[in-house]
Amino acid sequence: MENILIATFDLEVGGVERSLISMLHHFNYQQYKVDVMLYSHSGDFLKQLPTEPELLQESARYKTFRMSIKQIFQSGYPAIGVARLLAKLRTHWQDSAETGYQQMQYMWKYALPFLPKLDTTYDVAVSYLWPHYFVAEKVAAKVKIAWIHTDFSSVDTNEDIDIKMWRKFDHIVAVSEECKKSFIHKYPLLQQKVLVMENITSPDLIRSLAAVQLENPMLHDTRFKIITVARLSHAKGIDQAVRALKLLKEKGYRNLAWYVVGYGGDERMLRELIADADLQEAFILLGKKVNPYPFIKAADLYVQPSRYEGKAVTVGEAQILAKPVLITNYPTAPSQVNDGQDGRICESSIAGIATGIQTLYEHPEQRNQLAAACANTDYANERELEKLYQIV
């Protein structure tokens, strides 16, 4: 029996974490013994972890990656605290809309000497979420695999540091063909290592969860309801959504309500933006929801206003629930939606989002056609796991 390690940060509510839980629920435990390493035993999805894999003991030093700098020092790990502080200072003056990626790279680079190695040697070690330094540097395995969940052509990373890490892996798994292409464009020397394995989805489970009765203000809202499920971050473009709705209101479209399920660091900025646009009654942040599916089910249109994506899990879930979908034209969008068939792709701008919504709002027959196409599509893809088994 092959011995496999799967490592990631935690099981907080998010698309990556949801895809991991789904994969673990479909794994062949008759043939493979699986250990799961979470740097922090936290998150609402922790209780959804299946019983077959063994959850390894939490490491206090790795748990610091989910702490503030102050908390790290208070927990008695000054060296890691200094590493985190240096990483923050290193990226403080960078002219970038999103410095978090490079800050995380430097954080790992400076903290690595103070982090313990894992004692067990594995046949296969999987790092499920970038950056992949733990599996690259602290795990002994015959085969090492790293996952890509985002569009690397749109991510501001230190490529010299990154390439050294990627070379530690035997295989790199991208969640879509376009995600693979964008990665190879950035790192052409790694082309031979990259393959595609889509996120595992379970349509029956998603439909059953969508039928759960819970408190949902959307059920009593008679307006045309838009839904987005996403992290409140620069990448997901929720700020563009607010501005797009403002533009639509200015054009006279007063019967629209946009709901967002999710949480993240941009919440305060978004609430200020919503207030400045006088959209408090129309653009509604619902916060974190372990089960977002009843909210998607209650909507008239699903919109993904992202600046970039690997392959948005929630878009596929909206399609499973037979919702018309509108996504921005981020580089990997064609691998997510067949434009005009099972969804629409709009220009990746405030005006583009507004126009896309306006068109679908005014043409219910288009929405119905998109919804029907989704309803007639089989989204079950458990067989994707065979690609991983072949590597093993």
C-alpha positions as CSV (number, residue, x, y, z in Angstrom):
1,M,0.0,0.0,0.0
2,E,1.4,3.4,-1.1
3,N,2.0,5.9,1.7
4,I,0.8,9.4,0.7
5,L,1.1,12.8,2.5
6,I,-1.1,15.7,1.6
7,A,-0.2,19.0,3.1
8,T,-1.9,22.4,3.2
9,F,-2.4,25.4,5.6
10,D,-5.8,24.8,7.2
11,L,-9.4,24.0,6.3
12,E,-10.9,27.5,6.5
13,V,-13.9,28.2,4.1
14,G,-12.5,28.6,0.6
15,G,-12.6,27.2,-2.9
16,V,-9.2,25.4,-2.6
17,E,-10.1,23.9,0.7
18,R,-13.5,22.8,-0.6
19,S,-11.8,21.1,-3.6
20,L,-9.4,19.3,-1.2
21,I,-12.2,18.0,1.0
22,S,-14.0,16.8,-2.2
23,M,-10.9,15.0,-3.4
24,L,-10.3,13.3,0.0
25,H,-14.0,12.1,0.0
26,H,-13.4,10.3,-3.3
27,F,-9.9,8.9,-2.6
28,N,-9.2,5.2,-3.0
29,Y,-8.3,4.2,0.6
30,Q,-8.3,0.5,-0.2
31,Q,-5.1,1.1,-2.2
32,Y,-3.5,4.2,-0.6
33,K,-2.8,5.1,3.0
34,V,-3.2,8.9,3.3
35,D,-1.8,11.3,6.0
36,V,-3.0,14.9,6.1
37,M,-0.7,17.6,7.4
38,L,-2.5,20.9,8.3
39,Y,-0.2,23.7,9.5
40,S,-3.1,24.8,11.6
41,H,-6.0,22.5,12.8
42,S,-8.5,25.3,12.2
43,G,-11.4,26.1,9.8
44,D,-15.1,25.3,9.4
45,F,-14.3,22.5,6.9
46,L,-12.3,20.6,9.5
47,K,-15.4,18.7,10.6
48,Q,-15.9,17.7,6.9
49,L,-12.6,15.8,6.8
50,P,-13.3,12.2,6.1
51,T,-12.3,9.6,8.7
52,E,-10.1,7.4,6.4
53,P,-7.0,9.7,6.2
54,E,-4.9,10.2,9.4
55,L,-4.7,13.9,10.5
56,L,-1.2,14.4,11.7
57,Q,-0.5,16.2,15.0
58,E,-0.4,20.0,14.7
59,S,3.0,21.6,14.8
60,A,3.2,24.7,16.9
61,R,5.9,26.2,14.7
62,Y,3.9,25.7,11.5
63,K,0.8,27.0,13.1
64,T,2.5,30.4,13.3
65,F,1.8,30.9,9.6
66,R,-1.8,31.7,10.5
67,M,-0.9,34.1,13.3
68,S,-0.2,37.8,13.4
69,I,3.4,38.9,14.0
70,K,2.5,40.0,17.5
71,Q,0.9,36.6,18.2
72,I,4.0,34.8,17.0
73,F,6.2,36.7,19.5
74,Q,3.7,36.1,22.2
75,S,3.7,32.3,21.4
76,G,7.5,32.1,22.1
77,Y,8.9,31.9,18.6
78,P,10.9,35.1,18.2
79,A,13.0,33.8,15.3
80,I,10.0,33.1,13.2
81,G,8.5,36.4,14.3
82,V,11.6,38.2,13.1
83,A,11.4,36.3,9.8
84,R,7.9,37.4,9.3
85,L,8.7,41.0,10.1
86,L,11.7,41.0,7.7
87,A,9.4,39.6,4.9
88,K,6.9,42.4,5.6
89,L,9.6,45.0,5.5
90,R,11.1,43.5,2.3
91,T,7.9,44.0,0.4
92,H,6.6,47.2,2.1
93,W,7.8,49.6,-0.6
94,Q,7.0,47.5,-3.7
95,D,4.8,49.1,-6.3
96,S,2.3,46.3,-6.6
97,A,-1.4,46.0,-6.2
98,E,-0.9,42.7,-4.3
99,T,2.4,42.3,-2.3
100,G,1.1,39.3,-0.3
101,Y,2.5,36.7,-2.7
102,Q,6.1,37.9,-2.4
103,Q,5.7,38.5,1.3
104,M,4.7,34.9,1.7
105,Q,7.7,33.8,-0.3
106,Y,10.1,35.7,1.9
107,M,8.3,34.6,5.1
108,W,9.0,31.0,4.2
109,K,12.5,31.7,3.0
110,Y,13.6,33.4,6.3
111,A,11.6,31.0,8.5
112,L,12.8,27.7,7.0
113,P,15.9,27.3,9.3
114,F,13.6,27.4,12.3
115,L,11.0,24.9,11.1
116,P,11.1,21.1,11.9
117,K,11.3,18.3,9.3
118,L,8.7,15.5,9.2
119,D,10.1,12.2,10.5
120,T,8.2,9.9,8.2
121,T,9.4,9.1,4.7
122,Y,6.6,8.9,2.1
123,D,6.1,7.2,-1.2
124,V,4.4,10.4,-2.4
125,A,4.1,13.9,-0.9
126,V,1.5,16.4,-2.2
127,S,1.7,20.1,-1.4
128,Y,-1.8,21.3,-2.1
129,L,-1.4,25.1,-1.7
130,W,1.3,27.5,-2.8
131,P,3.9,28.3,-1.6
132,H,5.1,24.7,-1.4
133,Y,8.2,25.0,0.8
134,F,7.2,22.6,3.5
135,V,7.0,19.6,1.1
136,A,10.0,20.9,-0.9
137,E,12.3,21.3,2.0
138,K,11.0,19.5,5.1
139,V,9.5,16.2,3.8
140,A,11.3,13.1,2.5
141,A,9.4,11.4,-0.3
142,K,10.2,9.4,-3.4
143,V,7.8,11.5,-5.5
144,K,6.8,15.1,-4.8
145,I,3.7,16.8,-6.3
146,A,2.7,20.5,-6.1
147,W,-0.7,21.9,-7.0
148,I,-1.5,25.1,-8.9
149,H,-4.9,26.8,-8.2
150,T,-4.3,30.2,-9.7
151,D,-3.2,32.0,-12.9
152,F,0.5,32.5,-12.4
153,S,0.8,35.0,-15.3
154,S,-1.2,37.4,-13.1
155,V,0.6,36.7,-9.8
156,D,3.4,39.0,-8.7
157,T,6.1,36.6,-7.4
158,N,9.9,36.6,-7.1
159,E,10.5,34.2,-9.9
160,D,14.1,33.4,-8.9
161,I,13.0,32.2,-5.5
162,D,10.0,30.4,-7.0
163,I,11.9,28.5,-9.6
164,K,14.2,27.0,-7.0
165,M,11.2,25.7,-5.1
166,W,9.4,24.3,-8.2
167,R,12.5,22.3,-9.2
168,K,12.2,20.3,-6.0
169,F,9.0,18.7,-7.4
170,D,8.6,15.8,-9.8
171,H,5.1,16.8,-11.0
172,I,3.1,20.0,-11.0
173,V,-0.7,19.7,-11.2
174,A,-2.8,22.5,-12.7
175,V,-6.5,22.6,-12.1
176,S,-7.3,23.6,-15.7
177,E,-5.7,23.7,-19.2
178,E,-5.5,27.5,-19.2
179,C,-4.0,27.4,-15.7
180,K,-1.3,25.1,-17.1
181,K,-0.6,27.3,-20.1
182,S,-0.2,30.5,-17.9
183,F,2.2,28.7,-15.6
184,I,4.3,27.4,-18.5
185,H,4.4,30.9,-20.0
186,K,5.9,32.1,-16.8
187,Y,8.1,29.1,-16.2
188,P,8.8,27.5,-19.6
189,L,11.7,25.3,-18.3
190,L,9.2,23.4,-16.1
191,Q,6.9,22.5,-19.0
192,Q,7.6,18.7,-18.8
193,K,6.5,18.6,-15.2
194,V,3.0,20.1,-15.6
195,L,-0.2,18.1,-16.1
196,V,-3.9,19.0,-15.7
197,M,-6.2,17.5,-13.1
198,E,-9.5,19.3,-12.5
199,N,-11.0,20.0,-9.1
200,I,-13.2,17.0,-8.0
201,T,-16.8,17.9,-7.9
202,S,-19.8,16.0,-6.4
203,P,-23.0,17.2,-8.1
204,D,-25.3,15.1,-5.9
205,L,-23.8,16.5,-2.7
206,I,-23.9,20.1,-3.9
207,R,-27.6,19.7,-4.9
208,S,-28.5,18.1,-1.6
209,L,-26.7,20.9,0.3
210,A,-28.5,23.5,-1.8
211,A,-31.8,22.1,-0.5
212,V,-30.9,22.7,3.1
213,Q,-33.3,25.2,4.9
214,L,-31.4,28.0,6.5
215,E,-31.8,31.7,7.2
216,N,-31.5,33.4,3.8
217,P,-32.5,37.0,3.2
218,M,-32.5,36.3,-0.6
219,L,-35.6,34.2,-0.3
220,H,-37.7,37.3,0.6
221,D,-36.0,39.6,-1.9
222,T,-38.2,40.2,-4.9
223,R,-35.5,42.0,-6.9
224,F,-33.3,40.5,-9.6
225,K,-30.7,38.8,-7.4
226,I,-27.0,38.4,-8.3
227,I,-24.7,36.2,-6.3
228,T,-21.0,35.9,-5.9
229,V,-19.2,33.5,-3.7
230,A,-15.5,34.5,-3.2
231,R,-12.8,35.6,-0.9
232,L,-12.9,39.4,-0.2
233,S,-9.6,40.1,-1.9
234,H,-8.0,42.0,-4.7
235,A,-7.9,38.9,-6.9
236,K,-11.6,38.3,-6.7
237,G,-12.5,41.8,-7.9
238,I,-15.4,42.5,-5.5
239,D,-14.5,46.2,-5.6
240,Q,-15.1,46.0,-9.4
241,A,-18.5,44.5,-8.7
242,V,-19.5,47.3,-6.3
243,R,-18.5,49.9,-9.0
244,A,-20.3,47.9,-11.7
245,L,-23.6,47.9,-9.7
246,K,-23.2,51.7,-9.1
247,L,-22.9,52.2,-12.8
248,L,-26.0,50.1,-13.4
249,K,-27.9,52.1,-10.8
250,E,-26.8,55.3,-12.5
251,K,-28.2,53.9,-15.8
252,G,-31.6,53.4,-14.1
253,Y,-31.4,49.7,-13.2
254,R,-32.9,50.0,-9.7
255,N,-34.3,46.5,-9.4
256,L,-30.9,44.8,-8.8
257,A,-29.5,43.3,-5.6
258,W,-26.0,41.9,-5.5
259,Y,-25.2,39.4,-2.6
260,V,-21.7,38.2,-1.8
261,V,-20.9,35.2,0.3
262,G,-17.3,35.3,1.6
263,Y,-14.9,36.9,4.0
264,G,-11.3,38.3,3.8
265,G,-9.0,41.2,4.3
266,D,-10.8,43.7,2.0
267,E,-14.0,43.7,4.0
268,R,-13.5,47.1,5.6
269,M,-12.5,48.7,2.3
270,L,-15.5,47.2,0.5
271,R,-17.9,48.4,3.2
272,E,-16.6,51.9,2.8
273,L,-16.8,51.6,-1.0
274,I,-20.4,50.4,-0.7
275,A,-21.3,53.3,1.6
276,D,-19.6,55.9,-0.6
277,A,-21.7,54.5,-3.6
278,D,-24.9,54.6,-1.4
279,L,-25.4,50.9,-2.1
280,Q,-26.0,49.6,1.4
281,E,-29.4,48.2,0.5
282,A,-28.4,46.8,-2.9
283,F,-24.9,45.4,-2.4
284,I,-25.0,43.0,0.6
285,L,-22.0,41.2,2.2
286,L,-23.4,38.1,3.8
287,G,-20.0,37.0,5.3
288,K,-18.6,33.5,5.7
289,K,-21.0,30.6,5.0
290,V,-20.0,27.0,5.4
291,N,-22.8,26.1,3.0
292,P,-23.1,28.7,0.3
293,Y,-25.3,26.6,-2.0
294,P,-28.8,27.7,-0.8
295,F,-27.7,31.3,-1.5
296,I,-26.6,30.3,-5.1
297,K,-29.8,28.4,-5.6
298,A,-31.9,31.5,-4.6
299,A,-30.1,33.8,-7.1
300,D,-31.1,34.7,-10.6
301,L,-27.5,35.1,-11.9
302,Y,-24.1,34.0,-10.7
303,V,-21.3,36.5,-11.4
304,Q,-17.5,36.0,-10.9
305,P,-15.9,39.5,-11.2
306,S,-12.3,38.2,-10.7
307,R,-9.1,39.8,-11.9
308,Y,-7.5,36.3,-12.2
309,E,-8.3,32.7,-11.4
310,G,-7.0,29.2,-11.9
311,K,-10.4,27.7,-12.1
312,A,-13.0,29.1,-9.8
313,V,-14.6,26.2,-7.9
314,T,-17.8,28.2,-7.2
315,V,-18.4,28.9,-10.9
316,G,-18.6,25.2,-11.5
317,E,-20.9,24.7,-8.5
318,A,-23.2,27.4,-9.8
319,Q,-23.4,25.6,-13.1
320,I,-24.2,22.3,-11.3
321,L,-27.1,24.2,-9.7
322,A,-28.2,25.2,-13.2
323,K,-27.6,28.9,-12.8
324,P,-26.7,31.3,-15.6
325,V,-23.1,32.3,-15.1
326,L,-21.2,35.5,-16.1
327,I,-17.5,35.6,-15.6
328,T,-14.9,38.2,-16.4
329,N,-12.4,37.5,-19.2
330,Y,-9.5,36.6,-17.0
331,P,-6.7,34.7,-18.8
332,T,-8.0,31.2,-17.8
333,A,-11.7,32.0,-18.4
334,P,-12.1,29.9,-21.5
335,S,-11.3,26.7,-19.5
336,Q,-14.2,27.6,-17.1
337,V,-17.0,28.6,-19.5
338,N,-17.9,28.0,-23.1
339,D,-19.0,31.5,-23.9
340,G,-22.6,31.6,-25.1
341,Q,-23.2,27.9,-24.3
342,D,-23.0,27.2,-20.6
343,G,-22.2,30.8,-19.5
344,R,-21.0,34.2,-20.7
345,I,-17.6,35.9,-20.6
346,C,-17.6,39.6,-20.3
347,E,-14.8,42.2,-20.6
348,S,-12.7,42.3,-17.5
349,S,-13.6,45.8,-16.5
350,I,-16.2,47.7,-14.5
351,A,-18.1,48.7,-17.7
352,G,-17.7,45.1,-19.0
353,I,-19.3,43.6,-15.9
354,A,-22.1,46.1,-15.9
355,T,-22.8,45.5,-19.6
356,G,-22.7,41.7,-19.1
357,I,-25.3,41.9,-16.3
358,Q,-27.4,44.4,-18.2
359,T,-27.6,42.1,-21.2
360,L,-28.6,39.0,-19.2
361,Y,-31.1,41.0,-17.1
362,E,-32.8,42.3,-20.2
363,H,-32.9,38.9,-22.0
364,P,-34.4,36.2,-19.8
365,E,-34.4,33.9,-22.7
366,Q,-30.6,33.9,-22.8
367,R,-30.5,33.2,-19.0
368,N,-32.9,30.3,-19.6
369,Q,-30.7,28.9,-22.4
370,L,-27.6,29.0,-20.3
371,A,-29.4,27.4,-17.3
372,A,-30.8,24.6,-19.5
373,A,-27.4,23.9,-20.9
374,C,-26.0,23.5,-17.4
375,A,-28.9,21.4,-16.2
376,N,-28.2,19.0,-19.1
377,T,-24.5,18.7,-18.4
378,D,-23.0,16.0,-16.3
379,Y,-20.4,17.7,-14.0
380,A,-19.4,14.6,-12.1
381,N,-15.6,14.1,-12.6
382,E,-14.4,11.7,-10.0
383,R,-12.4,9.9,-12.7
384,E,-9.9,12.8,-12.6
385,L,-8.3,11.1,-9.6
386,E,-7.1,8.4,-12.0
387,K,-4.5,11.0,-13.2
388,L,-3.1,11.2,-9.7
389,Y,-3.1,7.4,-9.2
390,Q,-1.1,7.1,-12.5
391,I,1.6,9.4,-11.1
392,V,1.7,7.4,-7.9
